[in-house]
Amino acid sequence: MVSIIDALVNRHDVIVYDSESHACIMDGLRLHIGKRFAFHHNDIENCEKQLQRATKLTEVSGGGILVITEGVFGMAGDLGKLDKIAALKKKYNFRFLVDDAHGFGTMGANGRGTSEHFGVMDEIDIYFATFAKSMAGIGGFVASTKEVISYLRYNLRSQIYAKSLPMAMTLGAIKRLEIIQAHPEYREKLWTNVRALQKGLKDAGLNLGNTESPVTPVFMKGGVTQSTQMIYDLREHYNVFCSVVIYPVVPKDVVMLRLIPTAAHSLEDVDYTVKAFREIKRKVDNDEYPHEMADFTK
């Protein structure tokens, strides 16, 4: 993603992007020596305002506009407003780049991603996704017109000066793609688990924010020390592994425990996880996790 952004724009171009874009997008933006404008997260009115600013600049510079957002925002699990951004193409001239790392294979009637979910696949000019999520591998891909992909092949510095994927991983990715296409029942099973998990957690009084995808954040109160105790407790005493997100990604007094169910999980696994999180919530509510780390030097 870093190199894609770097290769697609020059100093005459302007980038308009969602303020909560993934770190890899932000790193790519830092390489851009032209102007860039952030719009408030999923705020289409503000996005249009930034497009107006960008249009005025490109009318002078002769450059173009690149709009960047995500299909599924990987932290909170909410969806980018791809349909509403795509609709702005009727008023403004820009190319649309979507990072759909968490949407590819999981979103849409055929698993083709969040753009399929919104019915705007033809409006996405550059589509990026990874093999690390639904395909459980490494690497990723970018899709666009033949002209754009031919250009990127010879201008992506991260690829020119890097090794190709090992053949075993490449063959594995092809096989996984075949499975996604041939076995929609796996995606259906995934969503059965997602709906059961998210309903169970909500019924237990847990805050999941505004997720609309398999990414399931659970927001708790606490700081760094409490978050360490929570994930240790979950792993050692409940056999549940999840990632933890703390400040500065979330406010200082917030802990985000991030769950992503898979098609390989059973509803029994889901029920067990909900019960474990209900216990963790009880401990948080009762302030049972220490606020300071133990001093092991004494």
C-alpha positions in Angstrom: 0.0 0.0 0.0 2.8 2.4 0.8 4.4 1.9 -2.6 1.0 2.0 -4.4 0.3 5.5 -3.1 3.9 6.6 -3.8 3.7 5.4 -7.4 0.2 6.7 -8.3 0.7 10.4 -7.4 3.2 13.1 -8.1 3.7 16.6 -6.7 0.9 18.0 -8.9 -1.7 15.6 -7.5 -3.9 15.9 -4.4 -4.9 13.1 -2.1 -8.2 13.1 -0.2 -8.4 10.4 2.5 -10.4 9.2 5.5 -8.9 10.4 8.8 -9.1 6.9 10.3 -7.2 5.2 7.5 -4.9 2.3 8.3 -1.3 3.0 9.3 0.0 1.7 5.9 -2.0 4.3 4.1 -0.7 7.0 6.5 2.8 5.9 5.8 2.2 6.1 2.0 0.7 9.6 2.4 3.9 10.7 4.1 5.9 10.0 0.9 3.6 12.3 -1.1 5.3 15.6 -1.7 2.0 17.2 -3.0 -1.0 18.3 -1.1 -3.2 16.0 0.9 -6.5 16.6 2.8 -8.1 14.4 5.4 -11.9 14.2 5.7 -13.6 13.3 9.0 -14.2 9.6 9.4 -17.0 8.5 7.1 -18.3 12.1 6.8 -19.4 12.5 3.2 -20.2 16.1 3.6 -16.7 16.8 4.8 -15.3 14.5 2.1 -17.0 16.7 -0.5 -15.6 19.8 1.1 -12.1 18.4 0.8 -12.8 17.4 -2.8 -13.7 21.0 -3.5 -10.4 22.2 -2.1 -8.5 19.6 -4.1 -10.3 20.5 -7.3 -9.3 24.2 -7.0 -5.7 23.2 -6.5 -5.6 20.7 -9.4 -7.2 23.2 -11.8 -4.0 25.3 -11.2 -1.5 22.5 -11.0 -2.9 20.3 -13.8 -2.7 17.3 -11.5 -5.3 14.7 -10.5 -7.2 13.7 -7.3 -6.9 10.4 -5.5 -9.5 9.5 -2.9 -8.5 6.8 -0.4 -10.6 5.0 2.2 -11.1 1.5 3.5 -13.8 -1.1 2.8 -13.7 -2.4 6.3 -11.9 -0.4 9.0 -9.7 -3.0 10.6 -9.9 -1.6 14.2 -13.5 -0.7 14.7 -15.0 -3.0 12.1 -17.3 -0.3 10.5 -17.6 0.0 6.7 -16.3 2.8 4.6 -19.1 4.6 2.7 -18.0 3.4 -0.7 -21.3 3.9 -2.3 -21.6 7.5 -1.2 -18.0 8.4 -2.1 -18.4 6.7 -5.5 -21.6 8.8 -6.1 -19.4 12.0 -5.8 -17.7 11.0 -9.1 -20.8 12.5 -10.8 -19.7 15.9 -9.5 -15.9 15.6 -9.2 -13.1 14.1 -11.2 -11.1 11.7 -9.1 -9.7 8.2 -8.9 -10.9 6.0 -6.1 -8.5 3.7 -4.1 -9.9 1.3 -1.6 -8.0 -0.8 1.0 -10.3 -3.8 1.5 -8.0 -6.0 3.6 -10.7 -7.1 5.9 -13.5 -7.1 3.3 -12.0 -9.3 0.6 -13.4 -12.9 1.0 -15.9 -11.9 3.7 -18.1 -9.1 2.3 -20.5 -9.2 -0.6 -22.7 -11.9 -2.0 -19.8 -13.7 -3.5 -17.0 -12.6 -1.1 -15.6 -10.1 -3.6 -15.4 -7.4 -1.0 -17.0 -4.4 0.4 -17.4 -2.8 -3.1 -19.6 -5.8 -4.0 -21.5 -5.4 -0.8 -22.4 -1.8 -1.8 -22.8 -2.6 -5.5 -20.1 -0.3 -6.7 -17.3 -2.6 -7.9 -17.1 -0.8 -11.3 -16.6 2.6 -9.5 -13.4 1.5 -7.7 -10.4 2.4 -9.7 -7.7 0.7 -7.6 -8.6 -2.1 -5.3 -6.1 -3.4 -2.7 -6.5 -6.5 -0.4 -4.3 -8.8 1.5 -3.8 -12.6 1.7 -3.3 -12.3 5.4 -7.0 -12.1 6.5 -9.6 -14.3 4.7 -6.8 -16.3 3.1 -4.7 -16.8 6.3 -1.5 -16.4 4.4 1.0 -13.6 3.6 1.3 -11.1 0.8 -1.4 -9.2 -1.0 -2.6 -7.8 -4.3 -3.7 -4.7 -6.2 -6.2 -4.8 -9.0 -7.0 -2.1 -11.6 -7.1 -1.6 -15.3 -4.4 -3.3 -17.4 -2.7 0.1 -18.0 -2.5 1.0 -14.3 -1.3 -2.5 -13.3 1.4 -2.5 -16.0 2.6 0.9 -14.7 2.6 -0.3 -11.1 4.6 -3.4 -12.0 7.5 -1.2 -13.0 7.1 1.5 -10.5 6.4 -0.1 -7.1 9.7 0.3 -5.3 8.7 -2.2 -2.6 8.3 -4.9 -5.3 11.2 -3.9 -7.6 13.6 -4.2 -4.7 12.1 -7.2 -2.9 11.7 -10.9 -3.4 8.6 -12.5 -4.9 6.3 -14.5 -2.7 7.6 -18.1 -2.2 6.0 -20.5 -4.7 4.3 -22.5 -1.9 2.6 -19.3 -0.7 1.6 -18.3 -4.3 0.1 -21.8 -5.0 -1.6 -21.6 -1.6 -3.2 -18.2 -2.4 -4.5 -19.6 -5.7 -6.0 -22.6 -3.9 -7.6 -20.4 -1.2 -9.1 -18.2 -3.9 -10.6 -21.3 -5.6 -12.1 -22.3 -2.2 -13.6 -18.9 -1.6 -15.2 -19.1 -5.1 -16.3 -22.7 -4.9 -17.5 -22.9 -1.3 -19.9 -20.1 -0.3 -21.0 -22.2 2.6 -17.7 -21.3 4.4 -18.6 -17.6 4.2 -22.1 -18.4 5.4 -20.7 -20.3 8.4 -18.4 -17.3 9.1 -21.4 -14.9 9.2 -23.4 -17.3 11.3 -20.6 -17.2 13.9 -20.2 -13.5 13.6 -23.8 -12.8 14.2 -24.0 -15.2 17.1 -20.8 -13.8 18.7 -21.8 -10.1 18.3 -25.4 -10.8 19.5 -24.1 -12.7 22.5 -21.6 -10.0 23.5 -24.2 -7.3 23.1 -26.7 -9.2 25.2 -24.1 -9.6 27.9 -23.9 -5.8 28.0 -20.6 -5.3 26.2 -19.9 -2.4 23.9 -19.0 -3.4 20.3 -19.1 0.1 18.9 -20.5 0.3 15.3 -19.0 -2.8 13.7 -20.7 -4.0 10.6 -18.2 -6.8 9.7 -16.5 -9.9 11.2 -14.1 -7.5 13.0 -15.5 -7.5 16.5 -14.1 -4.9 18.9 -15.0 -5.1 22.6 -14.5 -1.8 24.4 -13.6 -1.9 28.1 -12.6 0.8 30.6 -9.0 0.7 31.8 -5.4 1.6 31.1 -2.3 -0.2 30.0 -1.9 -2.2 33.2 -5.5 -3.4 33.2 -5.4 -4.3 29.5 -2.4 -6.5 30.2 -4.2 -8.3 33.0 -7.3 -8.8 30.8 -5.6 -10.5 27.9 -3.4 -12.5 30.3 -6.6 -13.6 32.1 -8.3 -14.5 28.9 -5.4 -16.5 27.6 -4.3 -18.3 30.7 -7.6 -18.9 32.5 -10.1 -19.1 29.6 -8.0 -20.2 26.7 -9.2 -17.3 24.6 -6.7 -15.4 22.5 -7.4 -11.9 21.2 -5.4 -8.8 20.3 -5.5 -5.7 22.4 -5.6 -2.1 21.3 -4.6 0.7 23.7 -3.7 4.4 23.7 -2.9 6.2 21.4 -5.1 4.2 19.0 -8.0 4.6 21.5 -8.4 7.1 24.3 -6.2 6.7 27.4 -9.0 5.2 29.6 -10.3 2.8 26.9 -9.1 -0.8 26.2 -10.2 -2.4 22.9 -10.1 -6.2 22.8 -10.4 -7.3 19.2 -12.0 -10.6 18.2 -12.4 -12.0 14.7 -14.3 -15.3 14.4 -13.7 -17.6 11.5 -15.6 -20.3 9.7 -13.6 -22.9 11.5 -15.1 -21.9 14.9 -18.2 -23.7 16.2 -21.2 -22.2 17.9 -20.0 -23.9 21.0 -16.7 -21.9 20.7 -18.8 -18.7 20.3 -20.9 -19.5 23.4 -17.7 -20.2 25.4 -16.2 -17.0 24.3 -19.2 -15.0 25.2 -19.2 -16.5 28.7 -15.5 -15.7 29.1 -16.1 -12.1 28.2 -19.0 -11.9 30.5 -16.7 -12.9 33.3 -14.1 -10.4 32.2 -16.7 -7.6 32.2 -17.7 -8.6 35.7 -14.1 -8.3 36.9 -13.7 -4.9 35.2 -17.0 -3.6 36.6 -15.8 -4.8 40.1 -12.4 -3.2 39.6 -10.6 -6.5 40.2 -7.7 -5.8 37.8 -4.7 -3.9 39.4 -4.0 -0.4 38.2 -0.3 -0.7 38.7 2.2 -3.3 37.7 3.7 -5.4 40.5 7.2 -4.5 41.5 9.2 -7.7 41.0 12.5 -6.0 42.0 11.6 -6.2 45.7 
